[in-house]
Amino acid sequence: MTELMSRRSAVALGLTTAAAPLFAFVTPAGAAGVPAYGPNDGKELSPGRRLVEVGTAPSEMAAYKSLKIIDIIFQPGAADPTEAMMDMDMMCYILAGEFSIKKMGKEPYTVKEGDFYTCGKGRTDHATNIGNGVGIHRIAILIPA
């Protein structure tokens, strides 16, 4: 008897497929390492936090028309100003540094270089750079179809 793929498995497979361009930017074959951003690169979001647009890619998932890849650069000790509500689904990959992540209703947890986590539409997220150096979040924003 053939097993049907569950909705959860299909979503996980879809997110993995959608993340392929994200990981292409961060693997040795796709990048020479962590970007060396200067103090004025990108756009200032708040003191100690800057946004750099990396690129876009089309999505192969029906629910999403494209992915937008951005880097958020955090200086040591910098944090999101508030626990922000996500307006789209996102995948976050830690290019550099170590962060404390707080989500509503959950205990804070730590992510560091090479780790990734997800942020769901309608949920909150708050990141703080707890490392001694500059931290970089590479984020794949999943743009709805």
LUMMIVO-402073 format. One record per residue (C-alpha): x, z, y. Coordinates in steps of 0.05 Angstrom, whole numbers, plus 5000, padded with zeros to 4 digits. Layout:
BEGIN
XZY ...
end
This chain:
BEGIN
500050005000 502849825068 503650385118 501150255188 505550425247 502751015284 501450965359 506851485371 511951085330 509950455367 510950795435 517651065412 519850385389 517450075454 521150585496 527450455456 526749705467 525349815541 531550255547 536149725519 537849465589 538950185612 544050315558 547349645568 549449895636 552450535608 555950315545 563350125545 561549395533 556749395592 560549805642 567650005659 565550735663 562151185712 561050845780 565651095835 560451165890 562751325960 559551836006 555451306042 553350865983 545850785974 540551166013 540451906027 534452245995 536052956018 542553336032 547253225973 542852695939 543351935946 539651355912 543150715892 539050135865 542549835803 537849285783 531449065749 529748775681 523348485651 519748905599 517748665529 512349205525 505249015544 504149665582 510149535629 511748905668 518949115686 524249655690 527649865754 534450185744 536850685796 542451195802 541251865836 547852175857 547952935863 553553315897 555553975864 549854475873 544953955899 537853965873 531353595880 527853915939 521454045899 518753995829 516253285840 510352965805 512352315771 508151715790 510951285733 514051385665 521651445667 527751515623 533651895652 540751825626 546252285650 552251855670 556352445697 555653185708 551353745681 544253895703 538954425695 532154085684 525754455698 518954175678 512254515692 510354995636 517054935600 523455345601 529255015639 534254655596 541154355606 543153625600 550153355608 554052705608 551452255552 544652605545 537952305563 530852555572 524152285592 519352415649 512052245640 507251985693 503252575721 508453085699 513453465741 521053475740 526353855779 533853725770 539654145795 546953955789 550054575757 556854255745 563154285788 563353545802 558852975825 553052855777 549452195766 542652075736 541451355715 533851265713 529750715682 523150695718 517850365675 513549935722 506449875695 503549185680 
end
